[in-house]
Amino acid sequence: MKDMWAELARLGKASEDRSIAALMSDARAEAFSVEACGMRFDYAKTTMDEAARDHLIAMCAAAKLDEKRQAMFSGAPINETEGRAVLHTALRNLDGGSVMVDERDVMPKVLGTIGRMEGFARAVREGRFRGQGGPITDVVNIGIGGSDLGPAMATQALSTYHDGPRCHFVSNVDGAHIADILGPLDPTRTLVIVASKTFTTIETMTNAATAKAWMGQEVRDPAAQFVALSTAQDKTSEFGISETRVFGFADWVGGRYSMWGPIGMALLIAIGPRAFRAFLRGAEAMDRHFRNAEPHENMPVMLALTGIWHNQGCGHATRAVLPYEQRLARLPAYLQQLEMESNGKRVSMDGADLAVDSGPIVWGEPGTNGQHAFYQLIHQGTRVVPCEFMLAAEGFEEELQHQHRLLIANCLAQAEALMKGRSLDEAKALLEGKFKGDELERQARHRVFPGNRPSTMLLYPKLTPEVMGQIVALYEHRVFVEGVLLGINSFDQWGVELGKELAKALEPVVAGEASAEDKDASTATLIDWLQRHGA
């Protein structure tokens, strides 16, 4: 692969002076787009040409993408550093056949867990499961990382389908977060979901203890209004949660890939079993497409290869995710974890240093808000930021369709502006009659847009549960493809461990129960200052 990466860099270098606008044609618009599952992914507004695309597809073959994709779906332990299978896809395998792990079909247990989840969700939604004060009005999900970002993002995205209790999400160990969430709620009619596979995650369990104490002020048996999403039944029992309200999942489901199963409980309660199943079926449809489509017609593959082209080929270190859908406001944050925790690695599977940079920095905000913030840098800054736009053909607010048309116009205009830019001569023509001579030149230069800045566009009909499932699965598979090409393990996250270990050791030092003498001078001085000012 080393020679192929070098050739990709050469192709990227050769594209620096290539005009995207000059490449554009009706034929390119069709050839550099993919349609699948009712969605359209357009990557025509990039500097990628046919030679670059052919080379990227050849890289997939050299990296044995087909073989590794089959290994993932078949339950092979592709998470090699932890010796685990990677089977979040099994959680949405509603219509498929058996999935074998260690010569055992896992699907009966998966489907059984979904059935238990649906039964509990119905009991809550219908008022048969009640709090001390009556039917549940509010659900508080306590988790962090994958136990928070996924369900919080999807619950907000599908808010138009909410017909169950209100859902709230607590993740930060900062006491302000849980205090602000619990403050307005009635503890006698609140259900608390504690999402932690091991039931030891320090932030989650600290917040869970706070919520239990809060509820215990007015509820005789607060644990009776708690649910655990965990595999550690000894610890959930010790906490006081009945095993009938414990929903576990296997170690072959990674945290950031887990909202399809028990971690999605809050979403299930909010939108109900029928809509939740549609969410799962949307992801399942994308799974089938990913497994069966040829590379140039495969949406996850081409989304991944476009990302590889921009990052490792052209050297662009970041990508902006820009959903023109307010309800997808949390999607960029979710993708930050999905992509940066998965592919933010420095060594390949064999432990050798990577020959190329790993995953890019992922960031973004919904449009049109970003247009009045960071788009200035995207359009006129000195660094190129590839942009990934997302847009629905139809909104939900029928009486506000004129606003949706304006949203569409803004999204398409931003992509066009990034491509076309504005030349100095065009800027001067705009200002003629207002300025002359050197002042005209000076003023015009402030209004020049370099253009030739790449973007992609993902179009979908409407943000239904099924479409939401398709979108999330699309990005999951994108991460997998990029990881295969890089030769890394996208399914471990050792990079989060060191800071957690040091934090555990620092807590007694901050509390004044241990000495800071073994800490570096900077850390010791900071602790001293914090202790003198209130800590």
GUDOTI-865887 format. One record per residue (C-alpha): residue number from 0; residue in one letter; x, y, z. Coordinates in steps of 0.1 Angstrom, whole numbers, plus 5000, padded with zeros to 4 digits. Example, Ala and Ser with C-alpha at 12.3 -4.5 7.8 and 13.67 -1.06 7.14 Angstrom:
# GUDOTI-865887
<site 0,"A",<5123,4955,5078>>,
<site 1,"S",<5137,4989,5071>>,
***
This chain:
# GUDOTI-865887
<site 0,"M",<5000,5000,5000>>,
<site 1,"K",<5029,5024,5006>>,
<site 2,"D",<5034,5029,4968>>,
<site 3,"M",<4997,5034,4964>>,
<site 4,"W",<4996,5061,4991>>,
<site 5,"A",<5025,5078,4973>>,
<site 6,"E",<5007,5077,4940>>,
<site 7,"L",<4976,5091,4957>>,
<site 8,"A",<4996,5120,4970>>,
<site 9,"R",<5010,5126,4935>>,
<site 10,"L",<4975,5127,4921>>,
<site 11,"G",<4964,5151,4948>>,
<site 12,"K",<4994,5174,4941>>,
<site 13,"A",<4985,5173,4904>>,
<site 14,"S",<4950,5184,4912>>,
<site 15,"E",<4960,5216,4930>>,
<site 16,"D",<4955,5238,4899>>,
<site 17,"R",<4926,5219,4885>>,
<site 18,"S",<4894,5239,4882>>,
<site 19,"I",<4863,5222,4896>>,
<site 20,"A",<4841,5245,4876>>,
<site 21,"A",<4860,5236,4844>>,
<site 22,"L",<4855,5199,4851>>,
<site 23,"M",<4817,5203,4856>>,
<site 24,"S",<4793,5189,4830>>,
<site 25,"D",<4761,5171,4828>>,
<site 26,"A",<4780,5139,4824>>,
<site 27,"R",<4802,5145,4854>>,
<site 28,"A",<4772,5154,4876>>,
<site 29,"E",<4758,5119,4869>>,
<site 30,"A",<4791,5100,4869>>,
<site 31,"F",<4803,5115,4901>>,
<site 32,"S",<4772,5108,4922>>,
<site 33,"V",<4756,5077,4937>>,
<site 34,"E",<4720,5069,4944>>,
<site 35,"A",<4710,5044,4970>>,
<site 36,"C",<4681,5038,4995>>,
<site 37,"G",<4663,5068,4981>>,
<site 38,"M",<4692,5092,4988>>,
<site 39,"R",<4717,5109,4964>>,
<site 40,"F",<4754,5116,4972>>,
<site 41,"D",<4770,5141,4949>>,
<site 42,"Y",<4808,5145,4949>>,
<site 43,"A",<4811,5162,4915>>,
<site 44,"K",<4822,5195,4932>>,
<site 45,"T",<4856,5181,4940>>,
<site 46,"T",<4889,5180,4922>>,
<site 47,"M",<4887,5142,4920>>,
<site 48,"D",<4889,5130,4884>>,
<site 49,"E",<4884,5096,4869>>,
<site 50,"A",<4921,5087,4873>>,
<site 51,"A",<4920,5095,4910>>,
<site 52,"R",<4888,5076,4915>>,
<site 53,"D",<4901,5046,4896>>,
<site 54,"H",<4932,5047,4918>>,
<site 55,"L",<4912,5050,4950>>,
<site 56,"I",<4890,5020,4940>>,
<site 57,"A",<4922,5000,4932>>,
<site 58,"M",<4934,5009,4968>>,
<site 59,"C",<4902,4993,4981>>,
<site 60,"A",<4910,4961,4962>>,
<site 61,"A",<4947,4962,4975>>,
<site 62,"A",<4935,4966,5011>>,
<site 63,"K",<4911,4936,5006>>,
<site 64,"L",<4880,4957,5014>>,
<site 65,"D",<4856,4930,5002>>,
<site 66,"E",<4872,4903,5023>>,
<site 67,"K",<4873,4925,5055>>,
<site 68,"R",<4837,4937,5050>>,
<site 69,"Q",<4826,4901,5048>>,
<site 70,"A",<4846,4893,5079>>,
<site 71,"M",<4829,4921,5098>>,
<site 72,"F",<4793,4910,5088>>,
<site 73,"S",<4801,4873,5095>>,
<site 74,"G",<4812,4879,5131>>,
<site 75,"A",<4850,4874,5127>>,
<site 76,"P",<4870,4891,5155>>,
<site 77,"I",<4882,4920,5134>>,
<site 78,"N",<4888,4942,5165>>,
<site 79,"E",<4921,4925,5169>>,
<site 80,"T",<4935,4944,5198>>,
<site 81,"E",<4906,4934,5220>>,
<site 82,"G",<4899,4900,5203>>,
<site 83,"R",<4863,4909,5196>>,
<site 84,"A",<4838,4907,5167>>,
<site 85,"V",<4823,4940,5154>>,
<site 86,"L",<4786,4933,5150>>,
<site 87,"H",<4765,4964,5156>>,
<site 88,"T",<4750,4955,5123>>,
<site 89,"A",<4734,4924,5139>>,
<site 90,"L",<4713,4948,5162>>,
<site 91,"R",<4694,4959,5131>>,
<site 92,"N",<4694,4925,5113>>,
<site 93,"L",<4656,4923,5114>>,
<site 94,"D",<4651,4905,5081>>,
<site 95,"G",<4685,4888,5077>>,
<site 96,"G",<4695,4853,5086>>,
<site 97,"S",<4717,4840,5114>>,
<site 98,"V",<4749,4857,5125>>,
<site 99,"M",<4775,4834,5141>>,
<site 100,"V",<4799,4844,5168>>,
<site 101,"D",<4821,4816,5182>>,
<site 102,"E",<4799,4791,5164>>,
<site 103,"R",<4767,4804,5180>>,
<site 104,"D",<4739,4823,5163>>,
<site 105,"V",<4735,4856,5182>>,
<site 106,"M",<4703,4866,5165>>,
<site 107,"P",<4678,4849,5188>>,
<site 108,"K",<4692,4868,5218>>,
<site 109,"V",<4694,4901,5198>>,
<site 110,"L",<4657,4898,5187>>,
<site 111,"G",<4647,4887,5222>>,
<site 112,"T",<4663,4918,5237>>,
<site 113,"I",<4646,4941,5211>>,
<site 114,"G",<4613,4924,5221>>,
<site 115,"R",<4620,4931,5258>>,
<site 116,"M",<4629,4967,5251>>,
<site 117,"E",<4597,4972,5231>>,
<site 118,"G",<4576,4957,5258>>,
<site 119,"F",<4591,4980,5285>>,
<site 120,"A",<4588,5010,5262>>,
<site 121,"R",<4551,5003,5256>>,
<site 122,"A",<4545,4999,5294>>,
<site 123,"V",<4561,5033,5300>>,
<site 124,"R",<4543,5050,5271>>,
<site 125,"E",<4509,5035,5279>>,
<site 126,"G",<4512,5044,5316>>,
<site 127,"R",<4514,5007,5328>>,
<site 128,"F",<4548,5013,5342>>,
<site 129,"R",<4544,5042,5366>>,
<site 130,"G",<4564,5063,5390>>,
<site 131,"Q",<4553,5069,5426>>,
<site 132,"G",<4534,5099,5415>>,
<site 133,"G",<4517,5085,5384>>,
<site 134,"P",<4525,5079,5347>>,
<site 135,"I",<4561,5088,5336>>,
<site 136,"T",<4563,5122,5321>>,
<site 137,"D",<4601,5126,5318>>,
<site 138,"V",<4629,5102,5310>>,
<site 139,"V",<4665,5111,5319>>,
<site 140,"N",<4693,5092,5301>>,
<site 141,"I",<4726,5093,5320>>,
<site 142,"G",<4756,5082,5299>>,
<site 143,"I",<4786,5096,5282>>,
<site 144,"G",<4803,5091,5249>>,
<site 145,"G",<4785,5065,5228>>,
<site 146,"S",<4760,5060,5256>>,
<site 147,"D",<4749,5097,5251>>,
<site 148,"L",<4759,5111,5218>>,
<site 149,"G",<4741,5086,5196>>,
<site 150,"P",<4707,5085,5213>>,
<site 151,"A",<4708,5122,5221>>,
<site 152,"M",<4715,5130,5185>>,
<site 153,"A",<4689,5107,5171>>,
<site 154,"T",<4662,5117,5197>>,
<site 155,"Q",<4666,5153,5187>>,
<site 156,"A",<4667,5144,5150>>,
<site 157,"L",<4634,5126,5152>>,
<site 158,"S",<4616,5150,5175>>,
<site 159,"T",<4587,5153,5151>>,
<site 160,"Y",<4579,5116,5159>>,
<site 161,"H",<4579,5121,5197>>,
<site 162,"D",<4546,5109,5212>>,
<site 163,"G",<4560,5095,5244>>,
<site 164,"P",<4575,5111,5276>>,
<site 165,"R",<4599,5140,5273>>,
<site 166,"C",<4635,5128,5270>>,
<site 167,"H",<4666,5145,5285>>,
<site 168,"F",<4702,5136,5284>>,
<site 169,"V",<4729,5140,5310>>,
<site 170,"S",<4766,5133,5302>>,
<site 171,"N",<4790,5158,5317>>,
<site 172,"V",<4803,5151,5352>>,
<site 173,"D",<4801,5189,5357>>,
<site 174,"G",<4773,5191,5383>>,
<site 175,"A",<4757,5220,5364>>,
<site 176,"H",<4746,5196,5337>>,
<site 177,"I",<4725,5172,5359>>,
<site 178,"A",<4713,5201,5382>>,
<site 179,"D",<4699,5220,5352>>,
<site 180,"I",<4682,5188,5338>>,
<site 181,"L",<4667,5176,5371>>,
<site 182,"G",<4657,5209,5385>>,
<site 183,"P",<4624,5214,5367>>,
<site 184,"L",<4613,5177,5368>>,
<site 185,"D",<4590,5159,5392>>,
<site 186,"P",<4610,5130,5407>>,
<site 187,"T",<4579,5110,5414>>,
<site 188,"R",<4571,5108,5376>>,
<site 189,"T",<4606,5106,5362>>,
<site 190,"L",<4623,5075,5348>>,
<site 191,"V",<4662,5074,5349>>,
<site 192,"I",<4681,5053,5324>>,
<site 193,"V",<4717,5046,5334>>,
<site 194,"A",<4737,5036,5303>>,
<site 195,"S",<4771,5020,5311>>,
<site 196,"K",<4781,4986,5299>>,
<site 197,"T",<4803,4980,5329>>,
<site 198,"F",<4783,5001,5353>>,
<site 199,"T",<4817,5016,5364>>,
<site 200,"T",<4821,5046,5341>>,
<site 201,"I",<4830,5073,5366>>,
<site 202,"E",<4811,5102,5351>>,
<site 203,"T",<4780,5081,5345>>,
<site 204,"M",<4779,5065,5379>>,
<site 205,"T",<4786,5098,5397>>,
<site 206,"N",<4756,5113,5379>>,
<site 207,"A",<4735,5082,5386>>,
<site 208,"A",<4742,5085,5423>>,
<site 209,"T",<4732,5122,5422>>,
<site 210,"A",<4700,5113,5404>>,
<site 211,"K",<4692,5086,5429>>,
<site 212,"A",<4697,5109,5458>>,
<site 213,"W",<4676,5136,5442>>,
<site 214,"M",<4648,5111,5435>>,
<site 215,"G",<4651,5096,5470>>,
<site 216,"Q",<4641,5129,5486>>,
<site 217,"E",<4605,5123,5474>>,
<site 218,"V",<4603,5086,5462>>,
<site 219,"R",<4603,5058,5487>>,
<site 220,"D",<4622,5034,5465>>,
<site 221,"P",<4640,5055,5439>>,
<site 222,"A",<4657,5025,5423>>,
<site 223,"A",<4623,5013,5412>>,
<site 224,"Q",<4623,5042,5387>>,
<site 225,"F",<4657,5033,5373>>,
<site 226,"V",<4666,5013,5342>>,
<site 227,"A",<4701,5000,5335>>,
<site 228,"L",<4716,4995,5301>>,
<site 229,"S",<4745,4973,5312>>,
<site 230,"T",<4760,4938,5312>>,
<site 231,"A",<4771,4940,5348>>,
<site 232,"Q",<4741,4926,5366>>,
<site 233,"D",<4760,4922,5399>>,
<site 234,"K",<4766,4959,5399>>,
<site 235,"T",<4731,4969,5387>>,
<site 236,"S",<4716,4946,5415>>,
<site 237,"E",<4738,4963,5441>>,
<site 238,"F",<4725,4996,5429>>,
<site 239,"G",<4690,4983,5435>>,
<site 240,"I",<4677,4979,5399>>,
<site 241,"S",<4656,4948,5393>>,
<site 242,"E",<4669,4925,5366>>,
<site 243,"T",<4636,4930,5348>>,
<site 244,"R",<4648,4965,5340>>,
<site 245,"V",<4683,4956,5330>>,
<site 246,"F",<4690,4954,5293>>,
<site 247,"G",<4724,4941,5283>>,
<site 248,"F",<4744,4939,5251>>,
<site 249,"A",<4774,4919,5240>>,
<site 250,"D",<4810,4930,5240>>,
<site 251,"W",<4809,4929,5201>>,
<site 252,"V",<4789,4962,5202>>,
<site 253,"G",<4812,4992,5206>>,
<site 254,"G",<4799,5022,5225>>,
<site 255,"R",<4798,5046,5196>>,
<site 256,"Y",<4780,5020,5175>>,
<site 257,"S",<4755,5010,5201>>,
<site 258,"M",<4723,5030,5198>>,
<site 259,"W",<4707,5003,5176>>,
<site 260,"G",<4702,4982,5208>>,
<site 261,"P",<4696,4989,5245>>,
<site 262,"I",<4715,5022,5244>>,
<site 263,"G",<4687,5034,5221>>,
<site 264,"M",<4661,5029,5249>>,
<site 265,"A",<4654,5066,5254>>,
<site 266,"L",<4648,5070,5217>>,
<site 267,"L",<4625,5040,5216>>,
<site 268,"I",<4605,5054,5245>>,
<site 269,"A",<4602,5087,5228>>,
<site 270,"I",<4592,5076,5193>>,
<site 271,"G",<4577,5042,5200>>,
<site 272,"P",<4584,5007,5187>>,
<site 273,"R",<4570,5012,5152>>,
<site 274,"A",<4591,5042,5145>>,
<site 275,"F",<4622,5026,5162>>,
<site 276,"R",<4618,4996,5140>>,
<site 277,"A",<4617,5018,5109>>,
<site 278,"F",<4650,5034,5122>>,
<site 279,"L",<4665,4999,5124>>,
<site 280,"R",<4652,4989,5090>>,
<site 281,"G",<4667,5021,5074>>,
<site 282,"A",<4701,5011,5087>>,
<site 283,"E",<4695,4975,5076>>,
<site 284,"A",<4688,4987,5041>>,
<site 285,"M",<4721,5006,5040>>,
<site 286,"D",<4739,4975,5053>>,
<site 287,"R",<4725,4955,5023>>,
<site 288,"H",<4735,4982,4999>>,
<site 289,"F",<4770,4984,5014>>,
<site 290,"R",<4775,4947,5011>>,
<site 291,"N",<4762,4942,4976>>,
<site 292,"A",<4769,4974,4955>>,
<site 293,"E",<4800,4977,4933>>,
<site 294,"P",<4825,5003,4946>>,
<site 295,"H",<4817,5032,4922>>,
<site 296,"E",<4780,5026,4929>>,
<site 297,"N",<4784,5021,4966>>,
<site 298,"M",<4775,5051,4987>>,
<site 299,"P",<4795,5044,5018>>,
<site 300,"V",<4825,5034,4997>>,
<site 301,"M",<4824,5066,4976>>,
<site 302,"L",<4818,5088,5007>>,
<site 303,"A",<4849,5072,5023>>,
<site 304,"L",<4870,5075,4992>>,
<site 305,"T",<4861,5112,4988>>,
<site 306,"G",<4872,5117,5024>>,
<site 307,"I",<4905,5098,5017>>,
<site 308,"W",<4910,5120,4986>>,
<site 309,"H",<4906,5152,5005>>,
<site 310,"N",<4926,5142,5036>>,
<site 311,"Q",<4954,5119,5026>>,
<site 312,"G",<4954,5128,4989>>,
<site 313,"C",<4950,5166,4989>>,
<site 314,"G",<4963,5172,5025>>,
<site 315,"H",<4932,5189,5039>>,
<site 316,"A",<4933,5182,5076>>,
<site 317,"T",<4897,5190,5085>>,
<site 318,"R",<4862,5184,5071>>,
<site 319,"A",<4831,5204,5079>>,
<site 320,"V",<4798,5185,5083>>,
<site 321,"L",<4770,5210,5074>>,
<site 322,"P",<4735,5196,5077>>,
<site 323,"Y",<4708,5220,5065>>,
<site 324,"E",<4684,5205,5089>>,
<site 325,"Q",<4680,5221,5124>>,
<site 326,"R",<4670,5188,5140>>,
<site 327,"L",<4704,5174,5130>>,
<site 328,"A",<4722,5200,5151>>,
<site 329,"R",<4739,5172,5171>>,
<site 330,"L",<4750,5152,5141>>,
<site 331,"P",<4784,5169,5138>>,
<site 332,"A",<4792,5162,5174>>,
<site 333,"Y",<4781,5126,5170>>,
<site 334,"L",<4803,5122,5139>>,
<site 335,"Q",<4832,5137,5158>>,
<site 336,"Q",<4832,5107,5181>>,
<site 337,"L",<4823,5082,5155>>,
<site 338,"E",<4851,5092,5131>>,
<site 339,"M",<4878,5107,5154>>,
<site 340,"E",<4876,5080,5181>>,
<site 341,"S",<4875,5053,5154>>,
<site 342,"N",<4902,5065,5131>>,
<site 343,"G",<4922,5088,5152>>,
<site 344,"K",<4951,5062,5154>>,
<site 345,"R",<4988,5064,5148>>,
<site 346,"V",<4997,5027,5142>>,
<site 347,"S",<4985,5001,5119>>,
<site 348,"M",<4971,4966,5128>>,
<site 349,"D",<5007,4952,5132>>,
<site 350,"G",<5017,4981,5155>>,
<site 351,"A",<5039,4999,5129>>,
<site 352,"D",<5037,5037,5126>>,
<site 353,"L",<5012,5048,5099>>,
<site 354,"A",<5028,5059,5066>>,
<site 355,"V",<5002,5086,5061>>,
<site 356,"D",<4980,5108,5084>>,
<site 357,"S",<4950,5091,5099>>,
<site 358,"G",<4915,5106,5101>>,
<site 359,"P",<4907,5143,5098>>,
<site 360,"I",<4894,5167,5123>>,
<site 361,"V",<4856,5166,5120>>,
<site 362,"W",<4835,5196,5130>>,
<site 363,"G",<4804,5216,5119>>,
<site 364,"E",<4771,5232,5127>>,
<site 365,"P",<4737,5232,5110>>,
<site 366,"G",<4730,5257,5082>>,
<site 367,"T",<4721,5285,5079>>,
<site 368,"N",<4735,5294,5113>>,
<site 369,"G",<4771,5286,5102>>,
<site 370,"Q",<4768,5310,5073>>,
<site 371,"H",<4769,5338,5098>>,
<site 372,"A",<4798,5323,5117>>,
<site 373,"F",<4826,5302,5103>>,
<site 374,"Y",<4817,5302,5066>>,
<site 375,"Q",<4838,5334,5063>>,
<site 376,"L",<4869,5312,5069>>,
<site 377,"I",<4857,5285,5046>>,
<site 378,"H",<4852,5310,5017>>,
<site 379,"Q",<4881,5334,5022>>,
<site 380,"G",<4905,5318,5047>>,
<site 381,"T",<4939,5306,5037>>,
<site 382,"R",<4932,5269,5044>>,
<site 383,"V",<4909,5247,5023>>,
<site 384,"V",<4881,5230,5043>>,
<site 385,"P",<4862,5203,5024>>,
<site 386,"C",<4825,5207,5032>>,
<site 387,"E",<4799,5180,5034>>,
<site 388,"F",<4764,5194,5030>>,
<site 389,"M",<4732,5175,5039>>,
<site 390,"L",<4698,5185,5027>>,
<site 391,"A",<4662,5172,5027>>,
<site 392,"A",<4639,5177,4997>>,
<site 393,"E",<4610,5182,5021>>,
<site 394,"G",<4605,5196,5056>>,
<site 395,"F",<4578,5188,5081>>,
<site 396,"E",<4563,5222,5087>>,
<site 397,"E",<4537,5224,5058>>,
<site 398,"E",<4528,5259,5067>>,
<site 399,"L",<4564,5270,5064>>,
<site 400,"Q",<4574,5255,5031>>,
<site 401,"H",<4585,5289,5019>>,
<site 402,"Q",<4612,5287,5046>>,
<site 403,"H",<4623,5253,5035>>,
<site 404,"R",<4627,5266,4999>>,
<site 405,"L",<4649,5293,5013>>,
<site 406,"L",<4669,5268,5032>>,
<site 407,"I",<4674,5247,5000>>,
<site 408,"A",<4684,5278,4981>>,
<site 409,"N",<4710,5287,5008>>,
<site 410,"C",<4725,5253,5009>>,
<site 411,"L",<4729,5249,4971>>,
<site 412,"A",<4742,5285,4968>>,
<site 413,"Q",<4769,5279,4994>>,
<site 414,"A",<4782,5248,4975>>,
<site 415,"E",<4781,5268,4942>>,
<site 416,"A",<4799,5298,4958>>,
<site 417,"L",<4826,5275,4972>>,
<site 418,"M",<4832,5261,4937>>,
<site 419,"K",<4828,5293,4916>>,
<site 420,"G",<4843,5319,4939>>,
<site 421,"R",<4846,5355,4926>>,
<site 422,"S",<4876,5369,4906>>,
<site 423,"L",<4893,5402,4911>>,
<site 424,"D",<4878,5415,4879>>,
<site 425,"E",<4843,5405,4890>>,
<site 426,"A",<4848,5422,4923>>,
<site 427,"K",<4860,5454,4906>>,
<site 428,"A",<4830,5454,4883>>,
<site 429,"L",<4807,5453,4914>>,
<site 430,"L",<4824,5484,4928>>,
<site 431,"E",<4828,5505,4898>>,
<site 432,"G",<4813,5540,4904>>,
<site 433,"K",<4819,5536,4942>>,
<site 434,"F",<4857,5536,4941>>,
<site 435,"K",<4885,5545,4917>>,
<site 436,"G",<4922,5537,4912>>,
<site 437,"D",<4942,5522,4940>>,
<site 438,"E",<4912,5524,4964>>,
<site 439,"L",<4891,5504,4939>>,
<site 440,"E",<4919,5478,4938>>,
<site 441,"R",<4921,5476,4975>>,
<site 442,"Q",<4884,5474,4981>>,
<site 443,"A",<4880,5448,4954>>,
<site 444,"R",<4906,5425,4969>>,
<site 445,"H",<4886,5422,5001>>,
<site 446,"R",<4857,5409,4980>>,
<site 447,"V",<4876,5382,4961>>,
<site 448,"F",<4866,5346,4968>>,
<site 449,"P",<4893,5321,4957>>,
<site 450,"G",<4867,5295,4948>>,
<site 451,"N",<4877,5260,4937>>,
<site 452,"R",<4869,5248,4972>>,
<site 453,"P",<4855,5212,4973>>,
<site 454,"S",<4822,5201,4987>>,
<site 455,"T",<4799,5171,4986>>,
<site 456,"M",<4761,5170,4989>>,
<site 457,"L",<4739,5143,5005>>,
<site 458,"L",<4703,5146,4995>>,
<site 459,"Y",<4674,5127,5012>>,
<site 460,"P",<4636,5129,5008>>,
<site 461,"K",<4626,5137,5044>>,
<site 462,"L",<4641,5131,5079>>,
<site 463,"T",<4620,5101,5087>>,
<site 464,"P",<4631,5074,5112>>,
<site 465,"E",<4640,5051,5082>>,
<site 466,"V",<4661,5079,5065>>,
<site 467,"M",<4678,5087,5099>>,
<site 468,"G",<4688,5050,5101>>,
<site 469,"Q",<4702,5051,5066>>,
<site 470,"I",<4723,5082,5073>>,
<site 471,"V",<4739,5069,5105>>,
<site 472,"A",<4747,5035,5089>>,
<site 473,"L",<4761,5053,5059>>,
<site 474,"Y",<4786,5071,5081>>,
<site 475,"E",<4794,5040,5102>>,
<site 476,"H",<4804,5022,5070>>,
<site 477,"R",<4823,5052,5058>>,
<site 478,"V",<4845,5050,5089>>,
<site 479,"F",<4850,5013,5083>>,
<site 480,"V",<4861,5018,5047>>,
<site 481,"E",<4885,5045,5056>>,
<site 482,"G",<4899,5024,5084>>,
<site 483,"V",<4905,4994,5061>>,
<site 484,"L",<4924,5016,5036>>,
<site 485,"L",<4945,5030,5065>>,
<site 486,"G",<4951,4996,5078>>,
<site 487,"I",<4941,5005,5114>>,
<site 488,"N",<4917,4991,5140>>,
<site 489,"S",<4886,5014,5139>>,
<site 490,"F",<4870,4997,5168>>,
<site 491,"D",<4892,5002,5198>>,
<site 492,"Q",<4898,5035,5216>>,
<site 493,"W",<4929,5032,5238>>,
<site 494,"G",<4935,5069,5234>>,
<site 495,"V",<4907,5077,5260>>,
<site 496,"E",<4923,5056,5287>>,
<site 497,"L",<4954,5075,5299>>,
<site 498,"G",<4935,5107,5308>>,
<site 499,"K",<4910,5086,5327>>,
<site 500,"E",<4937,5068,5347>>,
<site 501,"L",<4954,5101,5356>>,
<site 502,"A",<4921,5117,5366>>,
<site 503,"K",<4914,5089,5390>>,
<site 504,"A",<4949,5094,5406>>,
<site 505,"L",<4944,5132,5407>>,
<site 506,"E",<4911,5132,5425>>,
<site 507,"P",<4925,5126,5460>>,
<site 508,"V",<4952,5152,5453>>,
<site 509,"V",<4926,5178,5444>>,
<site 510,"A",<4906,5169,5475>>,
<site 511,"G",<4937,5175,5496>>,
<site 512,"E",<4939,5139,5507>>,
<site 513,"A",<4971,5132,5489>>,
<site 514,"S",<5003,5150,5481>>,
<site 515,"A",<5010,5166,5447>>,
<site 516,"E",<5048,5161,5451>>,
<site 517,"D",<5050,5135,5423>>,
<site 518,"K",<5033,5158,5399>>,
<site 519,"D",<5050,5181,5374>>,
<site 520,"A",<5055,5217,5385>>,
<site 521,"S",<5028,5231,5363>>,
<site 522,"T",<5001,5206,5375>>,
<site 523,"A",<5011,5211,5411>>,
<site 524,"T",<5009,5248,5408>>,
<site 525,"L",<4975,5246,5392>>,
<site 526,"I",<4962,5224,5419>>,
<site 527,"D",<4975,5247,5446>>,
<site 528,"W",<4957,5277,5429>>,
<site 529,"L",<4925,5258,5426>>,
<site 530,"Q",<4926,5247,5463>>,
<site 531,"R",<4932,5283,5475>>,
<site 532,"H",<4903,5295,5454>>,
<site 533,"G",<4877,5270,5464>>,
<site 534,"A",<4884,5235,5452>>,
***
